[in-house]
Amino acid sequence: MSGTTVAGGARLKKPSWKDPRLLVGILLVLASVAGVVSLVAAADQTTEAYAASAPIAVGEKLTADKLHLVKVRLGDVEQHYLTPESGVGDGLVAVQRIGKDQLLPRESLGRLDGLDRKPVAVTIEDALPPQAVAGSRVDVWVALPDARNGFTEPTLLLPGAEIAQLTPGSTALGAQRSTVVMVLVPDALMPKLLGAQANKAKISVVWNPGGAP
């Protein structure tokens, strides 16, 4: 005897595999599981991209030994970064400073002949604040010698110049510590800075917390 009698004489039938409602329920469960699996797989899609093993200064040549691979989720912006598929390429230099372990955006790389800023060494005696590091900005002031064995009023030559590198130095006798600041100078202002150095001008470097002009 199949089924069960309930109050009122109605008879409940045992579910059958041929019941369309049961089949629809199974299909819904399978579709839900497939959707979750697909979503998890999509969220876990990673790709390999290059990152800098050490800071890379502007103008520094890019070589494979300065890079390492990391797994990241780049998605639709993958084409904007350097990956093993795109390759490192020959003759590339950094046109923007790249920090340690940072990914390499394509816009931060270029050719040396297309670099419009060049590093110039400026030696200073006054200490800079600790916030003045490679990648931060400084103002470069110049006071030219005058006819009275003094100097003219300082003028701002390079506002918001980027520091490429800082190197501790010393005077000729080694009695006083100094600092060699490599500042990135636009080609248009290069003659003025080099001319000031050639004329023994007093050059001062001032940390600029506001950044680029």
Phi and psi in degrees as a GROMACS rama.xvg file:
@    title "Ramachandran Plot"
@    xaxis  label "Phi"
@    yaxis  label "Psi"
@TYPE xy
-102.669  150.707  SER-2
86.068  174.851  GLY-3
-133.793  135.032  THR-4
-87.5078  132.998  THR-5
-117.067  176.397  VAL-6
-55.8052  139.104  ALA-7
91.3613  -2.03548  GLY-8
87.3761  -0.344033  GLY-9
-71.4714  147.79  ALA-10
-116.765  124.698  ARG-11
-90.2635  128.117  LEU-12
-90.4553  146.307  LYS-13
-65.8515  138.675  LYS-14
-60.329  142.007  PRO-15
-115.481  148.915  SER-16
-62.5762  -18.5273  TRP-17
-88.1552  -1.7991  LYS-18
-68.0279  119.838  ASP-19
-60.8956  -30.6131  PRO-20
-66.5492  -37.0674  ARG-21
-66.8706  -41.136  LEU-22
-64.4457  -40.8913  LEU-23
-63.4815  -40.3643  VAL-24
-62.052  -42.4799  GLY-25
-64.0179  -42.4899  ILE-26
-62.7363  -39.6978  LEU-27
-63.9995  -41.0773  LEU-28
-64.4327  -44.1921  VAL-29
-63.4611  -41.219  LEU-30
-64.6645  -38.0989  ALA-31
-65.4981  -43.3023  SER-32
-63.7054  -43.0573  VAL-33
-63.4767  -38.3596  ALA-34
-64.9264  -41.4587  GLY-35
-64.9218  -44.039  VAL-36
-61.5354  -42.5712  VAL-37
-64.5405  -40.0795  SER-38
-65.8702  -43.6031  LEU-39
-63.9108  -41.7177  VAL-40
-64.3044  -39.299  ALA-41
-67.8107  -38.09  ALA-42
-70.7103  -21.8849  ALA-43
-96.886  10.6489  ASP-44
-76.2847  113.023  GLN-45
-119.396  161.194  THR-46
-135.256  162.632  THR-47
-92.6264  136.745  GLU-48
-139.234  158.341  ALA-49
-84.1299  141.789  TYR-50
-130.4  158.071  ALA-51
-79.128  129.972  ALA-52
-75.1335  -23.6524  SER-53
-150.876  162.435  ALA-54
-56.0843  138.26  PRO-55
-114.771  118.1  ILE-56
-81.5753  159.694  ALA-57
-61.569  131.104  VAL-58
91.1013  -10.8714  GLY-59
-76.766  136.165  GLU-60
-71.7728  140.163  LYS-61
-90.5382  122.665  LEU-62
-131.785  158.433  THR-63
-62.7265  -29.7634  ALA-64
-72.0519  -9.54168  ASP-65
-96.0884  6.62422  LYS-66
-125.565  158.343  LEU-67
-143.678  160.773  HIS-68
-94.7131  140.787  LEU-69
-132.394  153.337  VAL-70
-96.5698  124.109  LYS-71
-139.896  163.096  VAL-72
-103.06  103.054  ARG-73
-98.9515  -28.3303  LEU-74
59.8671  -129.315  GLY-75
-73.9117  -10.3378  ASP-76
-99.4318  9.94274  VAL-77
-57.1488  -35.3866  GLU-78
-67.3529  -12.1864  GLN-79
-91.0573  -0.358797  HIS-80
-125.388  158.891  TYR-81
-81.4807  124.484  LEU-82
-131.007  166.504  THR-83
-58.4782  -31.0879  PRO-84
-66.9879  -39.1774  GLU-85
-78.0482  -27.5328  SER-86
81.3809  162.384  GLY-87
-80.0413  -40.6794  VAL-88
82.9046  158.712  GLY-89
-100.549  143.498  ASP-90
77.3162  12.1874  GLY-91
-81.6227  141.721  LEU-92
-128.991  161.105  VAL-93
-78.0905  127.117  ALA-94
-101.593  -7.12097  VAL-95
-136.879  149.911  GLN-96
-67.1409  136.967  ARG-97
-119.606  121.814  ILE-98
-78.099  164.451  GLY-99
-61.0256  135.496  LYS-100
68.3181  8.35579  ASP-101
-82.8398  146.927  GLN-102
-66.8879  161.783  LEU-103
-106.14  97.8085  LEU-104
-66.1457  143.004  PRO-105
-61.4334  -31.8362  ARG-106
-70.43  -13.2557  GLU-107
-89.8291  2.50195  SER-108
-121.454  149.407  LEU-109
-167.767  -164.286  GLY-110
-100.824  150.945  ARG-111
-61.6836  -37.5973  LEU-112
-72.235  -11.8137  ASP-113
-100.273  3.26677  GLY-114
-77.2087  121.076  LEU-115
-98.1882  4.06635  ASP-116
-129.788  135.395  ARG-117
-124.292  143.268  LYS-118
-76.6103  133.412  PRO-119
-127.239  135.077  VAL-120
-82.2713  127.454  ALA-121
-123.81  119.188  VAL-122
-92.006  127.923  THR-123
-125.551  151.884  ILE-124
-98.2841  -28.8743  GLU-125
-80.7617  138.988  ASP-126
-71.8098  142.389  ALA-127
-93.2985  154.249  LEU-128
-66.1452  159.049  PRO-129
-61.7991  -20.2537  PRO-130
-71.5912  -17.5829  GLN-131
-81.6082  98.2143  ALA-132
-131.02  173.096  VAL-133
-57.3215  128.47  ALA-134
101.496  -20.4717  GLY-135
-85.1049  177.565  SER-136
-115.405  147.28  ARG-137
-137.56  157.7  VAL-138
-101.678  135.438  ASP-139
-108.66  118.031  VAL-140
-106.696  144.354  TRP-141
-128.076  130.97  VAL-142
-121.287  113.729  ALA-143
-79.7221  150.479  LEU-144
-63.0747  146.709  PRO-145
-113.871  -177.819  ASP-146
-74.1168  -9.76796  ALA-147
-103.458  24.8083  ARG-148
61.4838  27.2832  ASN-149
-121.674  -151.712  GLY-150
-135.628  149.29  PHE-151
-74.55  172.354  THR-152
-64.6189  133.678  GLU-153
-60.9428  144.821  PRO-154
-125.296  148.236  THR-155
-79.3988  112.892  LEU-156
-94.5381  -43.9534  LEU-157
-126.005  96.4268  LEU-158
-82.046  130.844  PRO-159
63.8367  37.5378  GLY-160
-74.3671  139.905  ALA-161
-82.1979  137.738  GLU-162
-81.9877  125.868  ILE-163
-89.9423  -34.6639  ALA-164
-164.748  148.613  GLN-165
-121.669  130.547  LEU-166
-132.857  122.578  THR-167
-63.311  139.719  PRO-168
-135.737  -165.408  GLY-169
-153.995  164.188  SER-170
-73.7836  177.215  THR-171
-59.9521  -36.1226  ALA-172
-90.0363  -4.52367  LEU-173
73.5049  13.1351  GLY-174
-85.3236  -25.9159  ALA-175
-130.061  132.095  GLN-176
-74.622  145.365  ARG-177
-137.044  174.83  SER-178
-132.995  132.75  THR-179
-96.9423  115.785  VAL-180
-104.664  119.155  VAL-181
-89.0567  108.748  MET-182
-106.14  145.732  VAL-183
-87.5205  119.144  LEU-184
-112.048  127.384  VAL-185
-62.8847  148.49  PRO-186
-56.2315  -35.0326  ASP-187
-66.6213  -28.0207  ALA-188
-101.272  -2.47246  LEU-189
-58.3548  -45.9882  MET-190
-58.8623  -38.0748  PRO-191
-66.8819  -42.8373  LYS-192
-69.1736  -44.7259  LEU-193
-65.2675  -36.0449  LEU-194
-65.2664  -39.5654  GLY-195
-63.8974  -41.3183  ALA-196
-65.2213  -41.3356  GLN-197
-65.0723  -30.1131  ALA-198
-93.4797  15.5022  ASN-199
59.8318  38.0216  LYS-200
-70.7157  156.41  ALA-201
-86.7428  118.573  LYS-202
-112.494  126.267  ILE-203
-117.229  141.123  SER-204
-116.72  124.775  VAL-205
-122.756  127.885  VAL-206
-62.1688  135.137  TRP-207
-113.274  97.3036  ASN-208
-66.7959  -16.9843  PRO-209
-77.9266  -14.2248  GLY-210
84.8404  -150.969  GLY-211
-67.5306  147.365  ALA-212
